[in-house]
Amino acid sequence: MWNGMADADPLTSKVAGLQALLREMGHVVVCFSGGVDSGYLLAEAVNVLGDNALALTAVSPSLAPEEGADARGLAESIGARHLLIDTYELDDPRYAANPVNRCYFCKTELYGKAIDEAAALGIPHVLDGFNLDDRGDHRPGRKAARERRVRSPLDELGFTKADIREAARRMGLRVWDKPALACLSSRFPYGTAITPEKLTQVNRCERVLRELGFRVYRVRYHDELARIEVAPDEFDKLMRPDVREEILRRFKDAGFTYVSIDLQGYRTGSLNEAVQDISVRR
């Protein structure tokens, strides 16, 4: 395991800065999804602070059960205290209506619960895994973080996604190359109402792709149509007759009438492209 004593390089300096910042904070709650960003932050926090670092994971219908299980396993492997809390963003009609600032209402719920838990435990700082590269996407949840004074140490210290993956690799974290995470609600075009039933439908279909061995994938919901995004290097596999027939059968069993393939392949935040297009036209 990497001990931070390698020859000095920019990443080594960032890691040292992160460790110093965590040490200065003393006690922290890390909003922990199980992905590489929050996973790396949690691992450093546990290394520096031990039991004074607490992982907090929100559980709701927008979290795929598989991701919840992965988060529990990762927290255990890191040796972190781990708190699972129920959040109820779907009970908020503003969130369920799925406006372009949907994530603001989700993060308001999450950060509010995290702040309350931290206060009850006497922990002064709540952290998240937001980083420098996240600034380039549509991120209405940042407003909620600012309003609740949630800190983002990776962003503050200039960590890019590549920095985080490399630092996580050096630490031996198994998620260092895990594809990007996003809640199930991100599969719905803005303006399409979100319900527990629709979230379950999408998750059933993504489970099919996972079981078939795809590594990078999304199933985007368009009423009767499911739009599949996979990495371009997995297109050939997707078009194999046996794989295609399995996908069609099981997606239709889940309730979709039509199944399409996005020829652009998987890309983070593809449903934000329409938002950016609108911004450009304005």
C-alpha positions in Angstrom: 0.0 0.0 0.0 1.2 3.4 -0.9 2.5 5.4 2.2 2.8 8.8 0.6 6.6 8.7 0.7 7.2 8.4 -3.1 9.3 11.0 -4.9 7.6 14.4 -4.8 5.2 15.1 -7.5 2.1 17.3 -7.8 -0.2 14.5 -6.7 1.9 13.7 -3.7 1.7 17.4 -2.7 -2.1 17.3 -3.1 -2.4 14.2 -1.0 -0.3 15.7 1.7 -2.4 18.8 1.7 -5.6 16.7 2.0 -4.2 14.8 4.9 -3.2 18.0 6.6 -6.7 19.5 6.1 -8.4 16.4 7.5 -6.0 16.4 10.5 -7.0 20.1 11.1 -10.7 19.3 10.9 -10.4 16.5 13.5 -13.8 15.0 13.2 -15.7 14.5 9.9 -18.8 13.0 8.4 -18.2 11.9 4.7 -21.2 11.8 2.5 -20.3 8.4 0.9 -21.9 6.9 -2.2 -19.5 4.0 -2.7 -17.9 5.5 -5.8 -14.2 6.4 -6.3 -14.5 10.1 -5.3 -16.2 9.7 -1.9 -14.4 6.3 -1.4 -11.0 7.9 -1.7 -11.9 10.8 0.5 -13.3 8.4 3.1 -10.1 6.2 3.0 -7.9 9.2 3.6 -10.1 10.4 6.4 -10.0 7.0 8.1 -6.2 6.8 7.6 -5.8 10.2 9.3 -8.6 10.3 11.8 -9.5 6.7 12.5 -12.9 6.4 14.2 -13.2 10.2 14.1 -14.2 9.8 10.4 -17.8 8.5 9.8 -19.2 7.4 6.4 -22.8 8.4 5.8 -24.8 6.8 3.0 -28.3 7.8 2.0 -30.8 5.0 1.2 -33.8 5.8 -1.0 -35.5 4.4 -4.1 -33.1 6.4 -6.2 -30.2 4.3 -5.0 -29.8 1.0 -6.8 -29.7 -1.9 -4.2 -26.5 -3.1 -5.8 -24.8 0.2 -5.2 -26.0 0.2 -1.6 -24.4 -3.2 -1.1 -21.2 -2.0 -2.8 -21.0 1.0 -0.5 -21.4 -1.2 2.6 -18.7 -3.5 1.4 -16.3 -0.7 0.6 -16.8 1.0 3.9 -16.1 -2.3 5.7 -12.9 -2.9 3.7 -11.7 0.6 4.5 -12.4 0.0 8.2 -14.8 3.0 8.4 -17.7 3.5 10.8 -20.7 3.5 8.5 -24.1 5.0 9.0 -27.0 4.3 6.7 -29.9 6.8 6.7 -33.2 6.9 4.9 -33.9 10.0 2.8 -37.2 10.9 1.3 -36.5 13.2 -1.6 -39.3 11.4 -3.7 -41.8 12.7 -1.1 -41.0 16.2 -2.2 -43.2 17.0 -5.3 -40.5 19.5 -6.5 -38.0 16.6 -6.8 -40.6 14.1 -8.2 -41.5 16.6 -11.0 -37.9 16.3 -12.2 -37.1 19.9 -13.0 -33.6 20.9 -14.3 -32.6 21.7 -10.7 -33.8 18.3 -9.4 -30.5 17.6 -7.7 -30.8 20.7 -5.6 -33.8 19.2 -3.8 -32.1 15.8 -3.5 -28.9 17.3 -2.0 -31.0 19.6 0.3 -32.5 16.4 1.7 -29.2 14.6 2.0 -27.1 17.4 3.4 -29.8 18.3 5.8 -29.9 14.8 7.2 -26.1 14.7 7.3 -25.8 18.0 9.1 -28.4 16.8 11.7 -26.6 13.5 12.2 -23.2 15.3 12.6 -24.7 17.8 15.1 -26.2 15.0 17.1 -22.8 13.3 17.3 -20.9 16.5 18.0 -19.0 16.3 14.6 -18.3 19.8 13.2 -17.6 19.0 9.5 -19.6 17.4 6.7 -17.7 16.6 3.6 -18.5 15.4 0.1 -16.5 14.0 -2.9 -17.1 16.9 -5.3 -13.9 17.6 -7.3 -12.4 19.9 -9.9 -13.7 18.0 -12.9 -17.3 18.1 -11.5 -17.4 21.9 -12.2 -17.8 21.2 -15.9 -21.2 19.6 -15.6 -24.7 20.8 -14.7 -24.6 20.6 -10.9 -27.5 22.3 -9.1 -26.7 20.3 -6.0 -23.7 22.6 -5.3 -26.1 25.3 -4.2 -27.4 23.0 -1.5 -23.8 22.3 -0.4 -23.0 26.0 -0.1 -26.2 26.7 1.8 -25.3 24.1 4.4 -21.6 24.7 4.4 -20.7 21.2 3.3 -17.0 21.1 2.5 -15.5 19.6 -0.7 -11.8 19.0 0.2 -11.0 17.4 -3.2 -12.2 20.4 -5.0 -10.6 22.9 -2.6 -7.2 21.2 -3.2 -7.5 20.9 -7.0 -8.0 17.1 -7.3 -9.1 16.1 -10.8 -10.8 12.8 -11.4 -7.5 11.4 -12.8 -5.8 12.5 -9.6 -8.4 10.7 -7.5 -8.2 7.5 -9.5 -4.4 7.5 -9.3 -4.3 8.2 -5.6 -6.9 5.6 -4.9 -4.9 3.1 -7.0 -1.8 3.8 -5.0 -3.8 3.2 -1.8 -5.0 -0.1 -3.2 -8.7 0.8 -3.2 -10.6 -1.7 -5.3 -12.8 1.1 -6.7 -10.0 3.1 -8.2 -11.2 2.3 -11.8 -14.9 2.0 -11.0 -17.1 3.7 -13.6 -18.8 7.0 -12.5 -21.9 6.7 -10.3 -25.1 8.6 -10.5 -28.5 8.1 -8.9 -31.2 6.3 -10.8 -33.2 9.5 -11.2 -30.5 10.7 -13.6 -31.9 8.3 -16.2 -35.0 10.4 -16.7 -35.2 13.4 -19.1 -36.0 16.6 -17.2 -39.8 17.1 -16.9 -40.5 13.3 -16.8 -42.1 12.6 -13.4 -40.1 10.2 -11.2 -41.8 7.5 -9.3 -40.6 4.5 -7.3 -42.1 2.2 -10.0 -40.2 3.9 -12.8 -37.0 3.7 -10.8 -37.5 0.0 -10.2 -38.1 -0.5 -13.9 -34.9 1.2 -14.9 -32.9 -0.6 -12.2 -34.2 -4.0 -13.4 -32.9 -3.2 -16.9 -29.5 -2.0 -15.7 -29.2 -5.2 -13.7 -29.6 -7.1 -16.9 -26.7 -5.3 -18.4 -24.6 -5.8 -15.3 -25.4 -9.5 -15.3 -24.4 -9.8 -18.9 -21.0 -8.4 -18.0 -21.2 -4.9 -19.3 -19.0 -2.6 -17.3 -20.0 1.0 -18.3 -23.7 1.4 -19.0 -26.9 3.4 -18.5 -30.5 2.8 -19.3 -32.2 6.1 -20.1 -36.0 6.2 -19.7 -38.2 7.6 -22.5 -41.7 6.5 -21.6 -42.2 3.3 -23.7 -38.6 3.3 -25.0 -35.4 2.4 -23.2 -32.3 3.9 -24.6 -29.1 1.9 -23.8 -25.8 3.6 -23.5 -22.6 1.4 -23.2 -19.0 2.2 -23.8 -18.2 2.1 -27.6 -15.7 -0.7 -27.1 -18.7 -2.9 -25.9 -20.9 -2.3 -28.9 -19.9 -5.5 -30.6 -20.9 -7.5 -27.5 -24.2 -5.6 -27.4 -25.0 -6.6 -30.9 -24.3 -10.3 -30.5 -27.6 -12.1 -31.3 -27.8 -14.0 -28.0 -27.1 -10.8 -26.0 -29.5 -8.7 -28.0 -32.3 -11.3 -27.6 -31.7 -11.5 -23.9 -31.9 -7.8 -23.5 -35.0 -7.4 -25.6 -36.8 -10.2 -23.7 -36.0 -8.9 -20.2 -36.4 -5.2 -21.0 -39.9 -6.0 -22.4 -40.7 -8.0 -19.3 -39.7 -4.9 -17.3 -42.4 -2.9 -19.1 -40.6 -1.3 -22.1 -42.2 -1.6 -25.5 -39.1 -0.4 -27.5 -35.4 -0.8 -26.9 -32.8 1.4 -28.7 -29.0 1.8 -28.7 -27.4 5.2 -28.4 -24.7 5.3 -31.1 -22.8 8.0 -29.2 -22.2 5.5 -26.4 -22.1 6.2 -22.7 -21.1 9.6 -21.5 -21.6 11.3 -18.2 -24.7 13.4 -17.9 -26.0 12.8 -21.4 -29.4 14.1 -20.4 -27.8 17.4 -19.4 -26.9 18.0 -23.1 -30.4 19.3 -23.7 -30.0 21.8 -20.8 -26.7 23.0 -22.2 -28.2 23.3 -25.7 -31.0 25.5 -24.3 -28.4 27.6 -22.5 -26.5 28.1 -25.7 -29.6 29.0 -27.7 -30.5 31.6 -25.1 
